Amino acid sequence: MLDAGLFNAINEAYADLDLGNDHTQYKFIEIQADNLSDAALRQAITDAGTTTQDDIIVLHTTATQNKITLGGTELLININAEQWGSVTIVSLGEMPLTIDANQESGVLSIGGNTVALAGLTITGGFSDYGGGGIGVGGSNVKLTITQCIISGNTANGQGGGIYSEISGSNPGATAGLTIRLVA
């Protein structure tokens, strides 16, 4: 699918992401349904950290290929957004994508970036501290969550589903957490 067509499909499915109208400002990293895996998603996140454009990772799904089970380590998105751009991860296809940590780790750890998640189910996360599903830390972090299900995550500390903490000694440090839920 051409970038413009793909961008239009994402905008139609997730209009509340406010991506604008210019698909050329984004780099698209696609994972087709038959390639959905922990390794492929980790590589897509790594690739997003090597471009100066805002990145959209598109996870294509089918009725039977719609789940990634992590292998015991949470997904880490710790990319300097000012230098390398934002990261948006969207599920696009017949069924929403499920990312399952199988109670072996947290699902997502986000720091130092602007991240948007759309159309995902985040489940099976476990953390000794906080954020079994999604842990947000660092400074100057913005997380937008839309049309996602975050359930079945636990933590011995705080925030089984989502936990956000500002860290560092920067007196001007801020962390932002924006959640947009659409019924």
C-alpha positions in Angstrom: 0.0 0.0 0.0 1.4 3.4 -0.9 2.3 5.6 2.1 -0.6 8.0 1.3 -3.2 5.1 1.2 -1.8 3.6 4.4 -1.8 7.0 6.1 -5.5 7.6 5.0 -6.4 4.1 6.4 -4.8 4.9 9.7 -6.4 8.4 9.9 -9.8 6.8 9.1 -9.4 4.1 11.8 -7.9 6.4 14.4 -8.9 10.0 13.6 -8.4 11.0 17.3 -4.6 10.5 16.9 -4.5 13.9 15.2 -1.8 12.9 12.7 -2.7 15.7 10.3 -3.0 15.4 6.6 0.7 15.2 5.4 1.8 11.6 5.2 5.3 12.8 4.0 6.3 13.8 7.5 6.1 10.2 8.7 8.2 7.1 8.0 6.1 4.0 7.9 7.5 0.7 9.3 5.1 -2.1 8.4 4.9 -5.6 9.8 2.6 -7.9 7.9 0.4 -10.4 9.7 2.5 -13.4 8.7 5.5 -11.7 10.2 4.0 -10.6 13.6 6.6 -11.6 16.3 8.4 -10.3 19.3 11.6 -10.0 17.3 9.9 -8.1 14.4 8.3 -5.6 16.7 11.5 -5.0 18.6 13.3 -4.4 15.3 10.6 -2.0 14.2 11.1 0.0 17.4 14.9 -0.1 16.9 14.5 1.1 13.3 12.2 4.0 14.6 15.1 5.2 16.7 17.3 5.6 13.6 15.3 8.1 11.7 14.7 11.8 12.3 11.1 11.6 11.0 8.1 10.8 13.1 7.6 7.0 12.7 4.4 5.0 12.4 4.8 1.3 13.1 1.9 -0.5 11.4 1.0 -3.9 12.7 -1.2 -5.6 10.1 -3.5 -8.3 11.4 -5.9 -10.9 10.2 -8.6 -12.9 12.0 -6.1 -15.6 12.9 -2.8 -13.6 13.0 -3.3 -11.0 15.6 -1.1 -11.7 18.6 2.5 -11.1 19.7 3.7 -13.0 22.7 6.8 -11.4 24.3 9.7 -13.7 25.1 10.3 -12.6 28.7 11.6 -9.0 28.2 9.4 -5.9 28.0 9.4 -3.7 24.9 11.5 -0.6 25.5 10.8 2.7 23.7 13.5 5.1 24.9 14.1 7.4 22.0 14.9 11.1 22.2 11.9 12.5 20.4 13.5 15.9 19.7 16.3 14.2 17.9 14.7 11.1 16.4 11.0 11.9 16.2 7.9 10.4 17.8 6.8 6.8 17.6 3.2 5.7 16.9 2.2 2.1 17.0 -1.1 1.1 15.4 -2.9 -2.1 14.7 -4.6 -2.2 11.3 -6.6 -5.1 10.0 -9.4 -7.5 10.8 -8.7 -7.8 14.5 -6.9 -5.6 17.0 -3.4 -6.7 17.8 -2.8 -8.2 21.3 0.7 -7.9 22.8 0.9 -10.4 25.7 3.9 -10.6 28.1 2.6 -13.9 29.5 3.2 -12.7 33.1 7.0 -12.9 32.4 7.7 -9.2 32.1 6.1 -5.8 31.7 4.7 -5.2 28.2 6.0 -1.7 27.4 8.4 0.6 29.0 8.4 4.2 27.7 10.9 6.9 28.4 12.2 10.1 26.8 9.8 10.1 23.9 6.4 11.0 22.4 4.6 7.7 21.9 1.1 7.0 20.7 -0.6 3.6 20.8 -3.8 2.8 18.8 -5.9 -0.3 18.5 -3.8 -2.6 20.7 -4.6 -4.9 23.6 -1.9 -4.8 26.2 -2.1 -7.8 28.5 -0.2 -10.4 30.6 2.3 -7.8 31.9 3.9 -8.2 35.3 6.3 -5.9 37.1 7.8 -6.1 40.6 7.7 -2.3 40.8 5.0 -0.7 38.7 3.5 -0.6 35.2 2.9 -4.2 34.4 1.2 -3.2 31.2 2.8 0.2 30.5 5.6 1.8 32.5 6.3 5.5 31.8 9.4 7.1 33.2 11.9 9.8 32.6 11.3 13.3 31.7 9.5 15.0 28.9 7.5 11.9 28.0 4.1 12.1 26.3 2.0 9.0 25.9 -1.3 8.9 24.0 -3.4 5.8 24.1 -6.5 5.5 21.9 -8.9 2.6 21.2 -6.7 0.3 23.3 -7.6 -2.3 25.9 -5.2 -2.6 28.9 -6.2 -5.5 31.1 -4.8 -8.6 32.8 -1.6 -6.8 33.9 -0.2 -6.9 37.5 2.4 -5.2 39.6 3.7 -5.9 43.1 4.2 -2.1 43.4 1.9 0.4 41.8 -0.1 0.6 38.6 -0.7 -2.9 37.2 -2.0 -1.4 34.0 -0.2 1.9 33.7 2.3 3.5 36.0 3.9 6.9 35.3 6.8 8.4 37.2 8.9 11.5 36.7 12.6 10.9 37.4 15.8 12.8 37.1 17.2 15.9 38.7 16.1 18.3 36.0 14.0 20.9 37.9 12.0 21.6 34.7 11.3 17.9 34.0 7.8 17.1 33.1 6.0 13.9 32.1 2.7 14.0 30.3 0.2 11.2 30.1 -2.7 11.7 27.7 -5.2 8.9 27.4 -7.9 9.1 24.8 -10.5 6.3 25.1 -13.0 5.9 22.4 -16.0 3.7 23.0 
